[in-house]
Every structure is written in C-alpha cells, then in structure tokens.
Amino acid sequence: MKKRRFWYLFGDIIGLFIAFIIFIVPFIFMLVNSLKERKDANLLSISWPDALRWENFIEVFQANDYQIVTAFKNSFILVIGSVILLIITGSMCGYIIQRRSDKVTGVVNALIMTGLMVPAAILPTIWVLQRIYLYKTITGMILIEVALNLPFTIMLYRGFMNSIPLELEEAGYIDGCSRWKLYSKIIFPLLKPVTSTVIVIKAVTVFNDFTNPLYFLPGSENATVQLTLYNFMGQFESSYNLLFADVILITIPMLILFIFFNKRIVDGMVAGAVKG
C-alpha cells in the first residue's frame, strides 16, 4: 500500500513538473521579455530585466491609433454573440436528437457529427457571405463561428441529456406544459453544468480564433485581438518586447475566465457520461 502511494505521489509530482514546463514557463518567458527594452528582448532570454519597462504596454495600446481597443470590442461582441447562439441552438438540437430515435433524427445526427471532421470551405463561404451582404461584418463572422462550433456543442448537450430522467418531462406534460414551456422551464435550467462548459470552451475558442477572422472579417476596423498580434508581427518584427506585451494583454481575459470556471468545465464534460 505504501509503495502504491509513493508511485501515485511520484506521478503527481512528475505531472505537475511537466505542466509547469509546458504552461507556466512560456508565460513567464513572455512576461519577462515584455518588460525589457527592445535590445534585451531581442535576445529572447528568460533573465530578469534590470529595469521594468511597463510603458511597453502603454505603447501597445497606443499603436495604430489604439487599434487594440477596437480589437477587444470586436472580439467581445463576437464571443458574446457566438456563445449565446451556440447555447440556444446547441441545447435545443441536443435535446431533440437525444429524445427522438427515428430514422430522420439518425440522419441529422450523422450529418452533425460529420461537421466535426469536415473543414470549412473558404472561397464558397466568402461567395455566400457576399451574396447575402454579410461579408466583412460582425454578424457574418458570428454565424461562421456558430456553424463551425455547433457540432461539438450539440455533442456536449446530447451527452448531458442522458442524466435527465424522462419522468420529469412526463410530469410536466401531465401538469399541462407545452413543448416550449417544458424545455424552457424544466429542461434548460437543469443544463447549467454543461452550459458553463460550453461558455468557457467556446468563448476561449472564438476569442483565440485567428484564421477565420483573417479570411471572413478583413479590414483594420474589423480587427480582432488575434489579428492585432499578426499586425504587430508585421510592424514590429524585431521588437519582441512589444510583441510579447501584446500577447500578455490578449491572454489575460481568457485566463481569468478559465481560472474562475475551470471546475465547471470538468463537471460539465463528465456529467451525463454515466446514466443513472
């Protein structure tokens, strides 16, 4: 028994050490270099600077006529709109697919799961957005994010539905609930754990998305936070202190969100895995 505990403890220590190397060390490296002068930061060392240059962050804010402020506004609108639509559509689809067992539902479920593997077609999507006048708009970008992230969201909600007993729905029907009232008043409030998971995972996914805004939301006025990183790499290709300062700024919001909701992520992912 003592030997087994020793190996468990040894495994935990190794796991923490590996996690520290993979996640903490790169963050420390970026933070240290973001506080250096340009010459010292270009050496890409992890040594502590002689003098902390907090003005690097101010310079990043002021660059390109405060473009990062506009980028944060666009990114937050994109995240909030996408997550709300994902929660509404994903929970409804997951509920219907889990409760129905006919052939049509099976075909729809197969098509949705195919969406997890098939990548987006860039040029046809741009053509469609242009025809419906949503190209280079936040609305069009929200719809793109919802379409790309909906299959995984439906899969999460469908798995969680296993933990909700059918007797609750039968009791609601007996009490005279309509289909919509049953879903909104009884089913959806029970989805809080998986909804918290969807909020955190998809907020981070949409916030960190780089390629889709690059293709479907071009223009300096439509820049997102990840595209500001791309712009800094072009404008300050040898100024790593400003580049790392920008990375730190765009990392903080999602890091705070993850710290506050990390336990809910695990609860929502495993909830409904075992029915009973």
PEPEVEN-V239140 format. One record per helix or strand of 2 or more residues. SS is the DSSP state (a for helix, b for strand). FROM is the first residue (numbers start at 1). TO is the last residue. If there is no record, write none. Layout:
BEGIN
SS	FROM	TO
SS	FROM	TO
END
This chain:
BEGIN
a	2	34
a	38	41
a	55	99
a	103	114
a	122	131
a	138	161
a	166	174
a	179	207
a	211	216
a	220	222
a	225	235
a	240	270
END
